[in-house]
Amino acid sequence: MLNVGIDIGGTKIAGGIVDPDGAILDRRRVPTPSDPQALADAVAAMVADLVTDRVVHAVGVAAAGFIDASRSVILHAPNIDWTDEPLRDELERRIGRPVTLENDANAAGWGEYRFGAGREVRDMVMITLGTGVGGAAIIDGELLVGGNGIGGELGHIRFERGGRPCGCGQNGCLEQYASGRALQREAAEIAASGAFGAGLAEVRTAEGIVPAAAMEALIAAGDAGALEAVHRVATALGEACGGFQAVLDPGLFVIGGGVADLGERLLSPVREAYATALPGYGERPIASFAIATLGNDAGLIGVADLAGGRV
């Protein structure tokens, strides 16, 4: 049984034919149109191009944004002009097949749970550290979507009261302290302070930005300032995971997104901070931590699998 997975990003639409083992047999990629109707046309055209003469069971579509409890309407999307958009029905009309609509972070978490780092557990939380922070929770083998369909927005847990302004309209959200953007901010602040050596200051641009490539090189070289920036971000993430443990009690945290490429340089201080933040630490079981294994394909694979299971 084959399914199509489509992952709609802010700049690109990625699609593929996915088999029952989570393998991508064929794939496509096109730029994301800015107009919602043109975007729906592009998704339908991609599905038609992928299917050709294959027998395809269903289509799954992952997109960033709030999706209603019926998994049919995008209530709000941060990167695309969607408000109360009945995307599932619109795509089913164009495609002529059952369509499953899911939040992109949820889809990625499900992909890792089924075929990636979480395939041997029943309870898992995935946190994606990119420009922002995405989250997904699988509890007793079920994807947590919540009563209104918007559960699992872990990046928008309030981490610091009265803290940094967030794009969601609140202040102090976790993604302002534990994301790729947060890592750049911490690096820039350390560079401006002159603390921890001159490494960051030497690569900082006239606009006060530490470029990602330069940051990666400094981390690899063991630069004290760059490692301090990582430690600050990892500490925020670890402390948040201690709170998530109290509520969701997963057996495993899977960390994905671009920042997760740091591997153990990230996970080691995350575990340390988690230990200090965990209620009852030393007297209770604790979770394991792992880096996601499916990379950018997690959402595509996950939403294709969800589509197959919901039809």
Secondary structure, 3 states (H helix, E strand, C coil): CEEEEEEECCCEEEEEEECCCCCEEEEEEEECCCCHHHHHHHHHHHHHHHHCCCCEEEEEEEECCEECCCCCCEEECCCCCCEEECHHHHHHHHHCCCEEEEEHHHHHHHHHHHHCCCCCCCCEEEEEECCCEEEEEEECCEECCCCCCCCCCHHHCECCCCCCECCCCCECEHHHCCCHHHHHHHHHHHHHHCCCCCHHHHHCCCCCCCCHHHHHHHHHCCCHHHHHHHHHHHHHHHHHHHHHHHHHCCCEEEEECHHHHHCHHHHHHHHHHHHHHCCCCCCCCCCEEEECCCHHHHHHHHHHHHHHHHC
